[in-house]
Amino acid sequence: MKRLILSTITASLLLGTTGFSKEQANKDATVKQVHQIAINNATEDAKHTQEKLVSEAIESLKYAQDAYLALNKKDAKTATEDIEKAIGKLEVILASKDAPKLLPINNMIKVQEFIGTSKDVEIAVDHVKDLLNEGKVQQARALILPLVSQIEITVTSLPLVSYPDALKLAAKYVHDEKLDKAKEVLQIALSTFTEVTEIVPIPLFESADLIAAASRVAKEDKEQALKYLNAASDALDVAEKLGYVSKSTISYKVLHEEIEKVQKEIKGKNKAEKLFASLVDKLKDFKDKVFSAETDKSTEKK
């Protein structure tokens, strides 16, 4: 069974705002430039947090596939040898007391970015509603598809709970000269994977980097700092209007209020260091608990 899980983001490194981004915007950077840096940093962090592929699992799959091909030719001897090799590649993993339940065999990153402001999202959503009311479902669908701004990190894994047992059962069937049964078991083993897709909302990265940029220039360039914070607030609006929600006790409303407090302080005595720290902490907690509002879907790989 291949499970597609749009789940809570678990990579704290990927979502952390402490120390801000690896690449920092210049003090005179435009909002657009900070936005691009945020995308670059988010994508780079996603690559670094991909799970390490388990080479033994990949090699085991290759041997299992070779065994299946041998069974097609009614070659029991070669099939047995290949199955034994497939099992052998897992022995070190199985012997470990901390053996993982899933063995990663493939990683994929997909970046989908919404270009526009929160107002653009509102206009698009209103247009979609109008089209649906008019029964123009396919036209509405075409407008809905771009309403996403996220990085998807998909890890395909072998389930350690079932895969080794399937190999052993296939070996038993070959030994009993039940080659068709062995072939059937191997076919199932070779089509059973688990896919976990982590959803990382881009606007939250953008907001974090804009806040970081504002904190660096607040003392010397109030106007620029306020521009960054206005853009950070709009990025939060984009995330909210695109439907990215969080299990955090912190809400979008609270984050907007925190930004407004910082803006007010910058306009006044400009002693905003503690307010910036509070805002960063709240945004980090919010980001750590973001999840997709879509329901889980289960499909079987054929």
N, C-alpha and C positions, 0 to 999 in steps of 0.2 A: 504494500500500500504506500503510495506516495502522498504525503500530507503537505499541503501548502499552508503554512501558518504565518499569518500577518500578525506579529506578536509585539509585546512590549520590548523596547530596545534594552538590551542587556549589556552592551559594550560601554562601560562607564568611561573608558579611555576615549572612545569615539565621541561621546557626548560631553565630556568634561569641559568646563570653561575656566577652570583654575589655571592661571598663567596665560590665559587667552590663546589665540591661534598661533600656529608655528610661524606662518608668514604674517607679518603685521603691515598694515597700510601706512604709507607715509603720512605725515601730519597734514599735508595739503591734499591728500587723496580725495577724490569725489566720492559721493555715495555709490555711484555705479562701480567705481574701482574697488571699493570695500566689498561690495556685493560679489564681484568676480573672485576676489581673494577668498571670501567665505566659501564659495563653491569649490575652489581649488583645494582649500584646506580640508573641507568635508570629504571630498573624493579621495584625497591622499590618505586621510585617517581611515577611511573605509577599507582601503587596500591593506593598510598595516594591521587592521583588526580582523582580516579574514582568517578563518581557521586554517591551521596547518594541515595540509592533505596527508593522509596516512598511506605511505607508499606500499606497505605490506598489503593493505586492503585493495589497492589498485591492482597489484600484481596477482592477488588472489582471484580477483574478478577475471583477469586475463586467462588464468589457468582454468577457471570454471567454464569460461566460454570455449576454450580449446577442448575441454572434456565434452561439452555439448556437441561440438562439431564432430568429435570422434564417435560419439553415440549415433550421430546421423549416418555414419559409415559402418555402424555395427561393430566398431573397433573397441571391444570391452577392455582390452589390455591398456591401450593408450588412454582411454577415458579414466580408468582406475588410477594410472600414474598421475594424470593431470589433476584429478580430484585430490589425491594425496598431497600434491604440491600446493594446491589451493588451501587446503587445511593447514599445511605446514607454515604458510605465510602468516597465519593468524595465531600460531602457538604462543609466540612471545607476548602478543597483546592479551590473549586469553589467560595467560599465566599471571598477569599483573592483578594485584588485588584492587587496583584503582582503574581497572579496565573500563573504558568509556562505553556507554550504551550505543553510541553512534560513531561510526568511523568515517570522517569526511573524505570524499573522493573527488569532489569538484566544487569550485567556487565561481560565482558570477556576480558582477556589479553592474547595475543599470541605473543611469542617472536620467531623471525626467524633471525638467525645470519649467515652471510657469513664469513667463516673462510678463510682468505687469504689476500694477498696484492692487490694493484691496478694492478700490473702486472698479477696476477692470474685472475683478472676480464677481462683484455685485452685478455689473451690467451683463456679464455672461450668464450668470445664474438666472437673472430675470428673463433674459432672452430664451433660455432653455424652458423655463416655466411657461412662457407664452406659446412656444412651439408645441409643448406637450398638451396644453389646453386646446390647441388647434388640431391635435391628432397627428402632428408631424414628428413622429417618434424618431425616425432615422436621422432627420436633420438635427433634432435635439441631442441625439446620441453623439453625433459628430462634434457638437459643441462641448459636451461633457468630457469627452476623452482627454482634451488638453488641460482640464482642471485638476492638475496634479503637480506637485513640486516636491520630489523626494528622491532619496538614494535607496535602492533596494540591494541588500546583500543576501544572496541566496546560496546556501550551502547544501549540497547533495551528499547524503551519507548512507552507509550500509548499516542496517540495524544488527548489532552484535547479538541481540537476543535470539534472532531467528536464522540468520545467514549460516553460521557454522553448523547448526543442527541440520539444516537443509543439505549441506555438503555431505555430512556423515550419512544421512538417510539415502542420498543418491549413491554413495559408495556401497551401502548395504544392498541396494537394489541391483547394482552392477554385479556384485558378488553372487547374488541369487539368480543372476542371468535374466533379470527383469529390466531389460534395457529401456523399454518404452516408459516404464515407471520412473526410472532414473532420469531419463530425458525430461519428463514432465516436471519432476522436482527441481532440476537444474534450471528449467525455463522459468519457473516461479522465482527461484532464488536470484536469477539474473534480471528480473523485472521488478524486484521489490526494493525500493529506495525511500528514504525520507528526505523531503526538502523543507528547510526552514528558511523563511524569508523575513529578514529584519527590515522594518520600514523606518527611515531616517528623514524627517521633514526638513527640507532645505531652508525654509523661511526662519526656522528657529536658529539655525547656524548663522544665517545672515543677521538676525537680530543680535545675537551674541557678539559677533564681530563688530557690528556698528556701535554697540555699547562699549566694547573694548576701545575702539577708536575714539569715541567721545571722551572716555576717561583720560586718554593720553593728551588731549588738546584742551581740556576744559579750562585749565588755568590761563592759557595764553591766547586762546581763540574761542571765546564764548559762542560766537555766531556759528562757527563750524561745528562745535560740540552739539549745539541745539539742532542743527541740520541732521547730524548723525542720529540723535535720539528720536527725532521725528520719523526718520526712515526706519529706525528700529521698531517703533510703535506700529508703523504701517506693515512691516514684515510680520509682526505678531497678528495683525488683522488678517493678512493673507493666509497665514497658517490656520487661523480660526475659521475663516470663511471657506477654506478648502476642506474643512472637516477633520483636521488633526486634533485629537482630544487627548487628555491626560488623566491618569488616575491620581495625580498629585492633589494635595489639599490646596495648592496654589492654583489660581485661576488666571485666565487671560485678563480679567478685570483687575486683579491684584497686580499683575505685571505692568499693566498700563498705569495704574496708580503710582507704582514705584518709579516709573519713568517720569511721570509728572512731578513727583517730589524732587527728583534730581534736576529736572529742568528749572523748577522754581528756585532751587538753591543756586544753580549756575547764574541765574538772572540776578540773584541777590549777592550775598557775601561770598558765594562760590567756595564753600567748604564742604564739598560733596563726596569726599573720599569714602566715608562710612556708608553713605547712601548708595554709591556705586557698588561697594562690596555687598551690601544687602540685596541689591538688584541682581547682581551676578549669582549669588547663592540661590535666590528664588527661581531664577531662570534655569539654573542647573538642575534643581529639584524637579521642576516642571518637565524639562527635557528628558531626564532620566526615566520618567514614568509615562512618556508618550506612547500611545499605541494606535494602531489603525482601527477605524470604526467598522471596517469590513468584516464580514463573518468568515469563519474558517471554512475551507473547502477541501474535500478529500477526493482524490482521483487515483486511479491505478494506472501505472505506466504499462503500455502495451508494447 
